[in-house]
Amino acid sequence: MAQQPQQQKLPAPVMKILLGHELERLRKAAGFTQEQSAEVLRCTQQKIAYIERGGGIKHLELQGLLDAYQASDTDRAYAEDLHKESDHRSKRGGFRSRFQQHLRLLVDMEPTCQRLFSHQSKLVDGLLQTENYMRTLFRAWRPSRSQDQIDSDTDARLARQRILDNPEQQFWFIMDEAALRRSAGSKEIMREQIMRLVEIIDRPNVELQVVPFDVGYYMGQAHSYTIFGYDTNPPVDIVYLDQHDGGEYVDDTRRTPKYQILWEQQKAAAIGPEQTRRFLLELVRSL
């Protein structure tokens, strides 16, 4: 029997968001406005808004707000625990240290989220790539990478894919047909990659949909992003926007709902999982 992945700690940014929500709840329960809380810390209202959106807070400032809000022992202990976890530092030499700085939060979130929703416009998602597909992509980078770097990056990406074995997590991938039509070196590599996607569809915790060209234009078709969902109280979503020069993380509660709406629109534009299976098999036969 395969060993189940161990439950991992939530990433620090998620804990900061939860702490911000808790401080907002305590402030409102105490009848404080953000301006009055700002007077307690002798700061601006904008800083209080930043803290409550998950921007983080110093420990002395946290104690000052908890005192002002007359937080109960239980609420105080909960807020202190959240603050301690939000200041967590990963050990040196850990798995995440193999990745560039902008990818380290991504690597922290992948095994800890309850839901992962990914839309890819040009490439197969890294969690679904075959080794040959990966190596073709890494060889295309400029300046050129050494063979040792390609080997290391490939091993690291393959290791990330182990999260798909966790039945407690839900994965949902939507990809534009363009991601499947762009050749990755040879027809053989693409056949292997597409058959890997066909196999993925049979996993109980994975859904896969394709948006064919004949659908025409659909909202957000050019954008690649991933939504990481956490069943915390309150729920937390963090969006990763894939970019050429790094990546952007969106955890602002004013922006993340827009990506949830976009996701639902893209899911509606895509063909269903069983239609996707037939589509992929037909595509393999045409190569």
C-alpha positions in Angstrom: 0.0 0.0 0.0 1.4 3.4 -1.0 2.3 5.7 1.9 0.0 8.7 2.1 1.7 12.1 2.1 2.0 13.7 5.5 -0.1 16.8 6.3 2.2 19.8 6.0 2.1 23.2 7.7 0.3 26.0 6.0 2.6 28.5 4.2 3.4 31.7 6.2 1.4 34.0 3.8 -1.7 31.9 4.4 -1.2 32.3 8.1 -0.8 36.1 7.7 -4.1 36.3 5.9 -5.8 34.3 8.6 -4.3 36.6 11.3 -5.5 39.6 9.3 -9.0 38.2 9.2 -8.9 37.5 12.9 -7.7 41.0 13.8 -10.5 42.5 11.6 -13.0 40.3 13.5 -11.7 41.4 16.9 -11.6 45.1 15.8 -15.2 45.0 14.7 -16.3 43.1 17.8 -14.6 45.8 20.0 -16.4 48.5 18.0 -13.2 50.0 16.7 -12.8 51.7 13.3 -9.6 51.3 11.3 -8.8 54.9 12.1 -9.2 54.2 15.9 -6.9 51.1 15.6 -4.4 53.3 13.7 -4.4 55.7 16.7 -3.5 52.7 19.0 -0.4 51.9 16.9 0.3 55.5 16.0 0.2 54.6 12.3 -2.0 55.3 9.3 -5.4 53.8 8.5 -3.8 52.4 5.4 -1.4 50.3 7.5 -4.3 48.8 9.5 -6.0 47.9 6.2 -2.7 46.4 5.0 -2.5 44.3 8.2 -6.0 43.1 7.9 -5.5 42.1 4.3 -2.7 39.8 5.4 0.3 42.0 5.1 1.8 41.0 8.4 2.3 42.7 11.7 5.1 43.0 14.3 4.6 41.2 17.6 4.6 44.3 19.7 2.0 45.8 17.4 -0.1 42.7 17.7 0.0 42.8 21.5 -1.0 46.5 21.3 -4.1 45.8 19.2 -5.1 42.7 21.3 -4.9 44.9 24.5 -7.0 47.6 22.9 -9.6 45.1 21.7 -9.7 43.5 25.1 -9.3 40.1 23.5 -10.2 37.1 25.5 -7.5 34.6 26.6 -8.7 32.2 23.9 -8.7 34.8 21.1 -5.3 36.1 22.2 -3.8 32.7 22.2 -5.2 32.0 18.7 -3.9 35.3 17.4 -0.5 34.6 19.0 -0.3 31.2 17.4 -1.2 32.6 14.0 1.5 35.2 14.3 4.1 32.6 15.3 3.3 30.4 12.3 3.2 33.4 10.0 6.8 34.1 11.0 7.9 30.5 10.2 11.2 30.1 8.4 11.9 27.0 6.3 15.0 25.0 7.1 18.0 25.5 4.8 18.7 22.7 2.4 15.0 21.8 2.2 13.2 20.9 -1.0 12.0 24.5 -1.6 15.6 25.7 -1.7 16.1 24.1 -5.0 13.9 26.7 -6.7 14.2 30.3 -7.6 12.9 32.7 -5.0 9.7 33.5 -6.8 8.8 29.8 -7.0 9.4 28.9 -3.3 6.0 30.0 -2.1 4.5 28.1 -5.0 6.3 24.9 -3.9 5.1 25.5 -0.3 1.5 25.9 -1.4 1.2 22.9 -3.8 1.3 20.2 -1.1 -0.6 22.2 1.5 -3.7 23.4 -0.3 -7.0 21.5 -0.4 -7.7 22.6 -4.0 -5.5 23.5 -7.0 -7.1 25.0 -10.1 -4.9 25.7 -13.1 -5.5 27.3 -16.4 -2.7 27.1 -19.0 -2.8 28.9 -22.3 0.5 27.8 -24.0 2.1 24.9 -22.1 1.1 21.8 -20.3 1.0 22.4 -16.5 4.3 21.5 -14.8 2.5 19.0 -12.6 1.4 17.0 -15.7 4.5 17.2 -17.8 6.5 14.1 -18.8 10.2 14.1 -18.3 11.0 14.4 -22.0 8.6 17.3 -22.3 10.3 19.0 -19.4 13.8 18.6 -20.8 12.7 20.1 -24.1 11.4 23.2 -22.3 14.5 23.6 -20.2 16.7 23.3 -23.3 14.8 26.1 -24.9 15.7 28.6 -22.1 18.2 31.4 -22.9 20.9 31.8 -21.9 21.4 28.1 -22.3 21.5 25.9 -19.3 24.1 23.3 -18.5 23.2 19.6 -18.6 23.6 19.5 -14.8 21.1 22.4 -14.4 18.6 20.7 -16.7 19.0 17.4 -14.8 18.5 19.2 -11.5 15.5 21.2 -12.7 13.9 18.1 -14.1 14.4 16.0 -11.0 12.9 18.9 -8.9 9.8 19.2 -11.1 9.3 15.5 -11.1 9.4 15.5 -7.3 6.7 18.2 -7.2 4.4 15.9 -9.1 4.1 13.5 -6.2 1.4 15.7 -4.7 -1.0 14.2 -7.3 -0.8 11.0 -5.2 -2.5 12.6 -2.3 -6.3 11.7 -2.5 -7.1 14.4 0.1 -6.3 17.2 -2.4 -8.4 18.1 -5.5 -6.7 19.1 -8.7 -8.5 20.6 -11.7 -6.6 21.6 -14.9 -7.9 23.5 -17.9 -5.7 24.0 -20.9 -6.1 25.7 -24.2 -5.7 23.5 -27.3 -2.7 25.7 -28.2 -0.8 24.1 -25.3 -1.2 20.7 -27.0 -0.6 21.8 -30.6 2.8 23.5 -29.9 5.4 20.8 -30.6 7.9 20.0 -27.8 10.8 18.7 -29.9 9.2 15.8 -31.7 5.9 14.0 -32.4 7.0 11.1 -30.2 7.5 13.5 -27.2 4.0 15.0 -27.8 2.4 11.6 -28.2 3.9 10.5 -24.9 2.8 13.8 -23.2 -0.8 13.6 -24.5 -1.1 10.0 -23.4 0.1 11.0 -20.0 -2.8 13.4 -19.9 -5.2 10.7 -20.8 -4.0 8.6 -17.9 -4.3 11.5 -15.5 -8.1 11.8 -16.3 -8.6 8.4 -14.5 -7.3 9.7 -11.2 -10.2 10.2 -8.8 -8.7 13.5 -7.4 -7.9 15.0 -10.8 -10.1 16.7 -13.4 -8.8 17.7 -16.8 -10.5 19.8 -19.5 -9.4 21.2 -22.8 -10.8 24.3 -24.6 -10.7 23.5 -28.3 -9.9 26.1 -31.0 -13.5 25.9 -32.3 -14.8 27.4 -29.1 -13.4 30.7 -30.3 -12.5 33.5 -28.0 -13.2 33.0 -24.3 -12.4 35.1 -21.3 -8.8 35.0 -20.1 -7.7 32.6 -22.8 -4.2 34.2 -23.0 -3.5 34.0 -19.2 -1.9 31.2 -17.3 -2.6 31.1 -13.5 -3.2 28.8 -10.6 -5.6 29.2 -7.7 -4.6 27.6 -4.4 -7.6 27.1 -2.1 -7.5 26.5 1.6 -10.4 25.2 3.7 -9.4 27.4 6.6 -11.8 29.6 8.7 -12.4 31.8 6.9 -11.4 30.1 3.6 -8.3 31.5 1.9 -7.4 31.6 -1.9 -4.1 32.6 -3.3 -3.6 33.1 -7.0 -0.2 32.6 -8.8 0.2 34.5 -12.1 2.8 32.9 -14.3 5.1 35.5 -15.9 8.2 35.4 -18.0 10.4 37.3 -15.5 9.0 35.5 -12.4 5.5 35.3 -11.0 3.0 37.4 -9.1 1.0 36.3 -6.1 -2.5 37.7 -5.5 -4.0 37.3 -2.1 -6.0 40.5 -1.9 -9.6 39.6 -1.1 -10.7 42.3 -3.6 -8.9 40.6 -6.5 -9.0 36.8 -5.8 -12.8 36.6 -6.3 -12.3 37.9 -9.9 -10.1 34.9 -10.7 -12.7 32.6 -9.2 -15.3 34.1 -11.6 -12.8 33.8 -14.5 -12.2 30.2 -13.6 -15.9 29.4 -13.7 -16.2 31.0 -17.2 -13.2 29.0 -18.5 -14.6 25.8 -17.1 -17.9 26.5 -18.9 -16.0 27.1 -22.2 -14.0 23.9 -21.9 -15.3 20.5 -23.0 -16.0 17.9 -20.3 -13.5 15.4 -19.0 -14.8 12.5 -21.1 -15.0 14.6 -24.2 -11.5 15.7 -23.4 -10.4 12.1 -23.3 -11.8 11.5 -26.8 -10.3 14.8 -28.0 -6.8 13.8 -26.7 -6.9 10.3 -28.2 -8.0 11.8 -31.6 -5.1 14.3 -31.3 -2.6 11.5 -30.7 -3.8 9.6 -33.7 -3.4 12.7 -35.9 0.3 13.1 -34.9 
